[in-house]
Amino acid sequence: MENERNEYYDDVELILAAEDFPDDKFRQYHTFSSYENKIIRKLIAHGPVLIRGGRGSGKSALMKEAFFRVNTPPLCNNILGVYISLRHLPLLRSEGKDYEKYFCKLLIDKIKNVLKNYISDVSIFDPKPDIGDLQQELLKLSTRLQKRIVLFFDDAAHIGRETSLKEFFDIFRTLSSNTVSCKAAIYPGVTEFGSRFDLLNDANVIDIARNEESPAFTEFFREILDIRYSSRIGNNTVKTISLDDLAKFLGRAVTGNVRAYIYAVNYLIEISNGKTIGLLEIEKTLKYLATEYYWPLLEELQPKLGRYEPLIEPTRQIAEILYKSVSDTIDKLDYGPSCLIHRDIVERLKKLFEIMEYVGFLVKRESSRAMKSGGRGARYILNLCNLIEIMPGNRLTYELFNKWNSIEKEYTEIYTKGILDKIRLPEIDDSHDLGILNNG
């Protein structure tokens, strides 16, 4: 079985997104920590939930796993789960009633496909592509089946496309009831929830973030090595450091992002070419991700930002400033790869921080922490790939490896009237549409 699994994975190393995995292979190659199982239970339970996280953070994997669980005994006796990815160009192109009509058609078709597993005559569910009619028919269906219905909307809301988001959240709120539970995966930076949707009252928002300070962090990333790479990486292939330390360090290097972690391990295996893995190979891997993964993501994101396209350049500037500031404190004993940024700065440059979090340059760990320089600030942890690229000496030593694998006690502080004051935001053209729409 182990050989079969590794042989299969040799052929699909580049299939990294959970939504791209074939259903019969998904559960074979995904593992979930105790922290993530708590999120999955919330996705299955009553009530509307929004799960929010950056690109490749694992939102789709959690949504799909919750979908599989509710459609497996014993949960399927009382719950009907429907998973639908909203990555459809017509949805991006439309708004208003057109958006609602196409959305309803997609959802109706998905529900009918799932119903085939439970009943022979799916014609009992045949609503019009209208949100009011769909709402009523879903309630009737729940009563007929004697099941609660859980709707999993993946890729529901994107940064840069806020017009259609208002329609989506209206639909999300309308469909939610005691017998229909709506769940949706969204990205950081979604601000246009519409006038009818109250974020505090209409959904439970879960920010997905694997925290390196959690005991489950090392266990989770070590398990990925065991499941996906047991024939490639073992105790005999890694020298002078343990597999647990390797898994934790690489997971920490990519701020807990699973997709970036897979890229890192794939490249590490490629450059080691069957030989032992040491600090030099790990260092090369981090620098490779900085130049070939993280920075290019900004360019890849630009046509998806719509009216926020002009913010790419100031985002690049602020990222360079933050990495330089943190790298200047590397030699201080208790300082790690985090920074405290005054809340006034975060508020003024909010969209830039959302873009950086989306592409994985940083992840927010705390929303409001007291600063030595006065006031309060948000704590962001930076990825180690971009950091090692510019830090003094530009080398990964055992001392630095062990330091970054331990819990930091001090943080670089970025305060008002400082280095980020020179960042200026360009004018935003509200009529500017998504660049990718012109490529279809």
C-alpha positions as CSV (number, residue, x, y, z in Angstrom):
1,M,0.0,0.0,0.0
2,E,2.8,2.4,0.9
3,N,4.5,1.8,-2.5
4,E,1.3,2.3,-4.3
5,R,0.7,5.6,-2.5
6,N,4.2,6.9,-3.3
7,E,4.0,5.7,-6.9
8,Y,0.7,7.6,-7.3
9,Y,2.1,10.7,-5.8
10,D,5.2,10.6,-8.0
11,D,2.8,11.3,-10.9
12,V,0.9,14.1,-9.3
13,E,3.4,16.1,-7.3
14,L,2.0,19.3,-8.9
15,I,-1.6,18.6,-7.9
16,L,-1.4,20.7,-4.7
17,A,-4.9,22.3,-4.4
18,A,-7.4,20.2,-2.5
19,E,-10.1,21.0,-5.0
20,D,-8.0,19.5,-7.8
21,F,-7.6,16.1,-6.1
22,P,-9.8,13.3,-7.4
23,D,-12.4,12.4,-4.7
24,D,-11.1,8.8,-4.4
25,K,-7.6,10.0,-3.6
26,F,-8.3,13.1,-1.5
27,R,-8.6,11.4,1.9
28,Q,-5.7,9.1,1.2
29,Y,-3.3,12.1,1.0
30,H,-4.7,14.6,3.5
31,T,-4.2,14.6,7.2
32,F,-5.8,16.8,9.8
33,S,-4.5,17.9,13.2
34,S,-6.6,18.1,16.4
35,Y,-6.9,21.9,15.8
36,E,-8.2,21.4,12.3
37,N,-10.6,18.7,13.4
38,K,-12.2,21.3,15.7
39,I,-12.7,23.5,12.6
40,I,-14.2,20.6,10.6
41,R,-16.6,19.9,13.5
42,K,-17.8,23.6,13.3
43,L,-18.2,23.2,9.5
44,I,-20.5,20.2,10.1
45,A,-22.4,21.7,13.0
46,H,-25.5,23.9,12.9
47,G,-25.1,27.5,12.0
48,P,-23.5,29.6,9.2
49,V,-19.7,29.7,9.2
50,L,-17.1,31.6,7.2
51,I,-13.6,30.1,7.1
52,R,-11.0,32.7,6.2
53,G,-7.4,32.3,5.1
54,G,-4.8,33.1,2.6
55,R,-3.9,31.2,-0.7
56,G,-3.0,27.6,0.0
57,S,-3.8,27.8,3.7
58,G,-6.0,24.7,3.6
59,K,-9.5,26.1,3.5
60,S,-10.6,23.9,0.6
61,A,-9.1,20.8,2.3
62,L,-11.1,21.5,5.4
63,M,-14.3,22.1,3.4
64,K,-13.9,18.9,1.3
65,E,-13.1,16.8,4.4
66,A,-16.2,18.1,6.2
67,F,-18.3,17.3,3.0
68,F,-16.9,13.8,2.9
69,R,-17.6,13.2,6.6
70,V,-21.2,14.4,6.5
71,N,-21.9,12.0,3.5
72,T,-20.4,9.0,5.3
73,P,-22.2,6.9,7.9
74,P,-23.3,7.7,10.6
75,L,-23.5,11.4,9.8
76,C,-25.2,10.8,6.4
77,N,-28.2,9.3,8.2
78,N,-29.1,12.8,9.5
79,I,-27.2,15.2,7.2
80,L,-27.0,15.9,3.4
81,G,-23.8,17.7,2.4
82,V,-23.3,19.5,-0.8
83,Y,-19.9,20.9,-1.9
84,I,-19.6,23.5,-4.7
85,S,-16.6,25.4,-5.9
86,L,-17.5,28.9,-7.1
87,R,-14.5,29.3,-9.3
88,H,-16.7,29.8,-12.4
89,L,-15.9,32.6,-14.9
90,P,-19.6,33.5,-15.5
91,L,-19.9,34.2,-11.8
92,L,-17.0,36.6,-12.0
93,R,-18.4,38.3,-15.0
94,S,-21.9,38.8,-13.6
95,E,-23.6,40.8,-10.8
96,G,-27.1,41.5,-9.6
97,K,-29.9,39.3,-10.9
98,D,-27.6,37.6,-13.5
99,Y,-25.3,36.5,-10.7
100,E,-28.2,35.2,-8.6
101,K,-29.6,33.2,-11.6
102,Y,-26.3,31.6,-12.5
103,F,-25.5,30.9,-8.9
104,C,-28.8,29.2,-8.3
105,K,-28.4,27.0,-11.5
106,L,-25.0,25.8,-10.3
107,L,-26.3,25.0,-6.8
108,I,-29.4,23.2,-8.0
109,D,-27.4,21.0,-10.3
110,K,-25.0,20.1,-7.5
111,I,-27.8,19.2,-5.1
112,K,-29.4,17.0,-7.7
113,N,-26.1,15.2,-8.3
114,V,-25.8,14.5,-4.6
115,L,-29.5,13.4,-4.3
116,K,-28.9,10.6,-6.8
117,N,-27.0,8.8,-4.0
118,Y,-30.1,8.8,-1.8
119,I,-33.3,8.8,-3.9
120,S,-34.2,7.4,-7.3
121,D,-36.4,10.3,-8.4
122,V,-34.5,13.6,-8.1
123,S,-37.4,15.5,-9.8
124,I,-38.9,16.0,-6.4
125,F,-36.3,18.8,-6.1
126,D,-36.8,21.1,-9.1
127,P,-36.8,24.8,-8.0
128,K,-36.6,27.7,-10.4
129,P,-33.2,29.5,-10.6
130,D,-34.5,32.1,-8.2
131,I,-33.2,32.5,-4.6
132,G,-36.7,32.7,-3.1
133,D,-37.9,29.6,-4.8
134,L,-34.6,27.8,-4.0
135,Q,-34.9,28.7,-0.3
136,Q,-38.5,27.2,-0.1
137,E,-37.6,24.1,-2.0
138,L,-34.5,23.4,0.2
139,L,-36.7,23.6,3.3
140,K,-39.2,21.2,1.7
141,L,-36.3,18.9,0.7
142,S,-35.0,18.8,4.2
143,T,-38.4,17.9,5.6
144,R,-38.9,15.1,3.0
145,L,-35.5,13.6,3.6
146,Q,-35.6,14.2,7.4
147,K,-32.0,15.5,7.1
148,R,-30.3,18.8,7.8
149,I,-28.7,20.2,4.7
150,V,-25.2,21.6,4.8
151,L,-24.0,23.7,1.8
152,F,-20.2,24.1,1.5
153,F,-19.3,27.1,-0.8
154,D,-15.6,27.0,-1.7
155,D,-13.8,30.0,-3.2
156,A,-16.8,32.1,-2.4
157,A,-15.2,35.5,-2.0
158,H,-12.1,37.0,-3.5
159,I,-10.0,40.0,-2.8
160,G,-10.5,42.6,-5.6
161,R,-14.0,41.4,-6.7
162,E,-16.3,43.0,-4.2
163,T,-19.3,43.8,-6.4
164,S,-20.6,40.2,-6.7
165,L,-19.7,39.5,-3.1
166,K,-22.7,41.6,-1.9
167,E,-25.0,39.3,-3.9
168,F,-23.2,36.2,-2.6
169,F,-23.6,37.2,1.1
170,D,-27.2,38.1,0.5
171,I,-27.8,34.6,-0.9
172,F,-25.7,33.1,2.0
173,R,-27.9,34.9,4.6
174,T,-31.2,34.1,2.8
175,L,-30.5,30.3,2.5
176,S,-29.3,29.9,6.1
177,S,-32.0,28.5,8.4
178,N,-32.4,25.9,11.2
179,T,-32.4,23.1,8.6
180,V,-30.0,24.6,6.0
181,S,-26.5,25.4,7.2
182,C,-24.3,27.5,4.9
183,K,-20.5,27.4,5.1
184,A,-18.1,29.4,2.9
185,A,-14.4,29.8,2.4
186,I,-13.2,33.3,1.9
187,Y,-9.9,35.2,1.6
188,P,-8.5,37.9,3.9
189,G,-9.6,41.3,2.7
190,V,-13.2,40.7,2.0
191,T,-14.9,43.9,3.2
192,E,-18.0,44.3,1.0
193,F,-20.4,42.0,2.8
194,G,-23.4,44.1,1.7
195,S,-26.0,46.1,3.7
196,R,-28.0,43.0,4.7
197,F,-25.2,40.9,6.0
198,D,-23.9,41.5,9.5
199,L,-20.6,39.8,9.9
200,L,-20.9,39.6,13.7
201,N,-24.4,38.2,13.8
202,D,-24.9,36.4,10.5
203,A,-21.9,34.0,10.6
204,N,-19.2,32.6,12.8
205,V,-15.9,33.6,11.3
206,I,-12.9,31.3,11.7
207,D,-9.4,32.5,10.7
208,I,-7.4,29.4,9.8
209,A,-3.8,29.8,11.0
210,R,-1.5,27.0,12.0
211,N,0.4,28.5,14.9
212,E,4.0,27.3,15.4
213,E,3.7,27.7,19.1
214,S,1.1,24.9,19.2
215,P,2.4,21.4,20.1
216,A,0.3,20.1,17.2
217,F,2.3,22.2,14.7
218,T,5.3,19.8,14.4
219,E,3.1,16.8,14.5
220,F,1.0,18.0,11.6
221,F,3.9,18.8,9.2
222,R,5.8,15.6,10.3
223,E,2.7,13.6,9.4
224,I,2.6,15.2,5.9
225,L,6.2,13.9,5.4
226,D,5.2,10.4,6.6
227,I,2.1,10.3,4.3
228,R,3.5,11.8,1.1
229,Y,7.3,11.3,1.2
230,S,8.1,8.3,3.4
231,S,10.1,6.7,0.5
232,R,12.0,9.9,-0.2
233,I,12.7,11.4,3.2
234,G,13.7,9.4,6.3
235,N,16.1,9.5,9.2
236,N,18.8,8.2,7.0
237,T,18.3,11.1,4.4
238,V,18.5,14.0,6.9
239,K,21.8,14.7,8.6
240,T,22.5,16.4,11.9
241,I,18.8,17.4,12.5
242,S,15.8,15.3,13.3
243,L,12.8,14.8,11.0
244,D,10.6,16.5,13.6
245,D,12.9,19.6,13.5
246,L,12.9,19.6,9.7
247,A,9.1,19.4,9.5
248,K,8.7,22.1,12.1
249,F,11.3,24.4,10.5
250,L,9.8,24.1,6.9
251,G,6.3,24.5,8.3
252,R,7.5,27.6,10.2
253,A,9.4,28.9,7.1
254,V,6.1,29.1,5.1
255,T,4.1,30.4,8.1
256,G,2.1,27.2,8.3
257,N,0.9,27.3,4.7
258,V,0.3,23.7,3.5
259,R,0.6,24.4,-0.3
260,A,3.9,26.3,0.1
261,Y,5.1,23.5,2.4
262,I,4.5,20.9,-0.4
263,Y,6.4,23.1,-2.8
264,A,9.3,23.4,-0.3
265,V,9.5,19.6,0.3
266,N,9.2,18.8,-3.5
267,Y,12.1,21.2,-4.2
268,L,14.2,19.9,-1.3
269,I,13.9,16.4,-2.6
270,E,14.7,17.5,-6.2
271,I,18.0,19.3,-5.3
272,S,19.1,16.5,-2.8
273,N,18.7,14.0,-5.7
274,G,18.7,11.0,-3.3
275,K,21.6,12.2,-1.2
276,T,21.5,13.4,2.4
277,I,19.7,16.7,3.3
278,G,21.5,19.3,5.3
279,L,21.4,23.0,6.1
280,L,22.7,23.9,2.7
281,E,19.9,22.2,0.9
282,I,17.3,23.7,3.3
283,E,18.8,27.2,2.7
284,K,18.7,26.8,-1.1
285,T,15.0,25.7,-0.8
286,L,14.0,28.8,1.2
287,K,15.8,31.1,-1.3
288,Y,14.2,29.3,-4.2
289,L,10.7,29.8,-2.7
290,A,11.4,33.5,-2.2
291,T,12.4,34.1,-5.8
292,E,10.3,31.5,-7.7
293,Y,7.1,31.3,-5.5
294,Y,6.5,34.3,-3.2
295,W,7.6,37.3,-5.2
296,P,6.0,36.0,-8.4
297,L,2.7,35.6,-6.6
298,L,2.4,39.4,-6.5
299,E,2.6,39.5,-10.3
300,E,0.2,36.6,-10.6
301,L,-2.3,38.3,-8.3
302,Q,-2.3,41.7,-10.0
303,P,-4.9,40.9,-12.8
304,K,-7.2,39.4,-10.1
305,L,-7.3,42.6,-8.0
306,G,-9.7,44.6,-10.1
307,R,-9.7,48.2,-8.8
308,Y,-6.8,47.3,-6.4
309,E,-4.3,46.5,-9.2
310,P,-2.4,49.8,-8.5
311,L,-1.7,48.6,-5.0
312,I,0.7,45.9,-6.1
313,E,3.7,48.3,-6.2
314,P,3.2,49.8,-2.8
315,T,2.6,46.2,-1.5
316,R,6.0,45.3,-2.9
317,Q,7.6,48.4,-1.2
318,I,6.1,47.7,2.2
319,A,7.1,44.0,2.1
320,E,10.7,45.0,1.3
321,I,10.7,47.5,4.2
322,L,9.3,45.1,6.7
323,Y,11.7,42.3,5.8
324,K,14.6,44.7,6.0
325,S,13.5,46.0,9.4
326,V,13.2,42.5,10.8
327,S,16.4,41.3,9.3
328,D,18.3,44.1,11.0
329,T,17.3,42.6,14.4
330,I,18.3,39.0,13.6
331,D,21.5,39.1,15.7
332,K,19.6,40.2,18.8
333,L,19.3,37.2,21.1
334,D,15.5,36.9,21.7
335,Y,14.3,38.6,18.5
336,G,12.5,36.4,16.0
337,P,10.9,36.8,12.6
338,S,7.9,38.7,13.9
339,C,7.0,42.4,14.0
340,L,4.6,44.5,16.0
341,I,3.0,47.2,13.8
342,H,1.1,50.1,15.3
343,R,-2.6,49.8,14.7
344,D,-2.8,53.3,13.1
345,I,-0.4,52.1,10.4
346,V,-2.3,48.8,9.9
347,E,-5.5,50.8,9.5
348,R,-4.1,53.3,7.0
349,L,-2.5,50.5,4.9
350,K,-5.1,47.9,5.5
351,K,-5.5,46.6,1.9
352,L,-1.7,46.2,1.5
353,F,-1.6,44.0,4.6
354,E,-4.5,42.0,3.3
355,I,-2.6,41.4,0.0
356,M,0.6,40.4,1.8
357,E,-1.4,38.0,3.9
358,Y,-3.1,36.5,0.9
359,V,0.2,35.7,-0.9
360,G,1.8,34.4,2.3
361,F,4.4,37.1,3.0
362,L,3.1,37.4,6.5
363,V,0.3,36.1,8.8
364,K,-1.4,38.0,11.6
365,R,-0.8,36.2,14.9
366,E,-2.3,38.8,17.4
367,S,-4.7,41.7,16.7
368,S,-3.8,44.0,19.5
369,R,-0.7,43.8,21.6
370,A,1.0,46.4,23.8
371,M,4.1,48.0,22.3
372,K,7.1,49.2,24.2
373,S,7.1,52.4,22.1
374,G,3.6,53.1,23.3
375,G,0.1,52.3,21.9
376,R,-1.0,48.9,20.6
377,G,-0.2,47.0,17.5
378,A,-0.9,43.9,15.5
379,R,1.8,41.1,15.5
380,Y,2.6,39.7,12.2
381,I,4.9,36.7,11.6
382,L,7.0,36.8,8.4
383,N,7.9,33.8,6.2
384,L,11.5,32.8,6.5
385,C,12.0,32.4,2.7
386,N,11.9,36.1,1.9
387,L,13.6,36.9,5.2
388,I,16.8,34.8,4.6
389,E,17.1,36.2,1.1
390,I,17.9,39.7,2.4
391,M,19.3,39.2,5.9
392,P,22.9,40.0,6.8
393,G,25.2,37.1,5.8
394,N,22.5,35.5,3.7
395,R,23.2,32.1,5.2
396,L,21.3,29.5,7.3
397,T,23.5,28.4,10.2
398,Y,22.7,25.8,13.0
399,E,22.4,28.7,15.4
400,L,19.8,30.4,13.2
401,F,18.0,27.2,12.5
402,N,17.6,26.4,16.2
403,K,16.6,30.0,17.0
404,W,13.9,30.1,14.3
405,N,12.6,26.7,15.5
406,S,12.1,28.0,19.1
407,I,9.5,30.4,20.4
408,E,10.6,34.1,20.1
409,K,10.3,36.5,23.0
410,E,11.0,39.8,21.4
411,Y,9.6,41.5,18.3
412,T,10.7,44.3,16.0
413,E,8.4,47.3,16.5
414,I,7.1,49.4,13.6
415,Y,5.6,52.6,15.0
416,T,3.9,55.7,13.7
417,K,6.1,58.5,12.3
418,G,8.5,55.9,11.1
419,I,9.7,54.0,8.1
420,L,6.2,53.2,6.7
421,D,5.1,56.8,6.6
422,K,6.7,57.1,3.1
423,I,4.3,54.5,1.7
424,R,1.6,56.3,-0.3
425,L,-1.5,54.8,-1.6
426,P,-2.4,55.5,-5.3
427,E,-5.9,56.6,-6.4
428,I,-8.3,53.7,-6.8
429,D,-10.6,53.6,-9.9
430,D,-13.8,51.9,-8.8
431,S,-14.8,51.2,-12.4
432,H,-11.7,49.1,-13.0
433,D,-12.7,45.5,-13.5
434,L,-10.7,42.3,-13.0
435,G,-7.9,41.9,-15.6
436,I,-8.5,38.2,-15.9
437,L,-12.0,38.9,-17.3
438,N,-10.2,40.3,-20.4
439,N,-8.3,37.1,-20.9
440,G,-11.3,34.8,-21.1
